[in-house]
Amino acid sequence: MLDLEQALLLLELEAPFDQRAVQLARRRMAKRWHPDVAPTGRQHEHQRHLQAINEAADQLERLAETSRGGRVTRNAVKVSAAAARRVREEEGRRAYEAEQRARAAAADRAKHDPFGSRVPDHSVVHRYARCLSYPEWGVGTVNGIYFSGDGDDVKQWARMSFQVGVRTVPAGSLQFVDFSKPDPAADRVQRFMTAAQHALAEGDPGLAAKRLIYARDADPTNPAVLRLMTVSFWQAGNLPAAARTVRDWARVETDRPTPERFASRIYEDMGAFDLAADAAQRVTERAPEDASSWARLGRLRLRLLDRGGAISALERARRLGPTVEVLLDLALAYHLAGDVGAEVSAAEAATVLEPDSAAAWSAYAHALARTARMRECVEACERALSLDESPEVAQLLERVMAAVPQELSERSAA
């Protein structure tokens, strides 16, 4: 039977309290012990602990609702705790008597059958432990182990003192610490990975990166650690550290394109477009059927003014999976190369692929303006303006309209 004192310990709440205080405590503990934030393999412990918290909160809310003034006083909690302790003392006395009877029976069995059992009877008490669900709390001191429920629904939880304060944790999430020998590397990796994921969830990628340094030191070739470390440094704005980490990651996973994709984007943020293009080239070598990789390589080569290389990459992307962005980049590459016909064809293909794209019709109109197809240019300008009021397209339409009558008069005179 869960008494009021235990319920308050579970919710980390102090008397006196009312329904509102219980609700706030329930929400706070639910955020901390929800199964969705549990590390791998600990969802069941979080779920059971959260169930015990909800049961305690329901009991306290009902009590506060029926109390005078809607508040439960400190004295009422003391009285309830004293009654619950008396009940537990009676249960403990009965359990002790049953244990003594069992010991007497065991002594009698050992006397008459000394070799019947060779299993030693001993127990080990641990004082220091970590919470595997929140390893960033560090090593804590076990203040007490408690039980709630009965029958097959018995729940075990512990009150522990960490550096951040006193916490109520499910006993199944504890990892007792033996200071006589170091932790296995896999345990350290998992511990710091969990702590880093909590820091990322709280919006502190810099702290997550610092925690992941310890995980990398424990296992320098773990790709999951290197990936999360790269993301953390990148989100924290530490681009040189992100670049160093992604290079370590790429040396570990030499057959996957993902680390090179990250490297290309990080180098681009750093302004090192030549390195970004080299990384994008390696992505296409590892994933030759990925159209987006070829498109990215083409855009980077455009920034490096490599027109031939950009056209080659963008044409490959066009064959694998044409998109409006690819076709517009291809039209720009042909424009820079001086191939007006190919530019017009690429821009026209973009309008066919997405007829409601104002950018596609604008690029098509500008490409037609460099040819003698003025009537089609006027139509493309009007279509682009109907989709988006662009001042640039409006100025182009004015110039083309001013040139059209002159063109007609010259033809009629000939």
Buried (B, 14 or more C-beta within 10 A) or exposed (E): EBBBBBBBBBBBBEBBBBBEBBBEBBEBBEEBBEBEBBBEEBBEBBBBBBBBBBBBBEBBBEBBEEBEEEBBBEEBBEEBBEEBEEEEEEEEEEEEEEEEEEEEEEEEEEEEEEEEEEEEEEEEEEEEBBBBBBBBBEBBEBBEEBEBBEEEEEBBBBBBEBEEEEBBBBBBBBBEBEEEEEBEBEBBBBBBBBBBBBBBEEEBBEBBBBBBBBBBEBBEEBBEBBBBBBBBBBBBEBBEBBBBBBBBBBEBBEEBBBBBBBBBBBBBBBEBBEBBBBBBBBBBEBBEEBBBBBBBBBBBBBEEEBBEBBBBBBBBBBEBEBBBBBBBBBBBBBBBBEBBEBBBBBBBBBBEBBEEBBBBBBBBBBBBBEEEBBEBBBBBBEBBBEBEEBEEBEEBBEEBEEBBEEEEEEEEEE
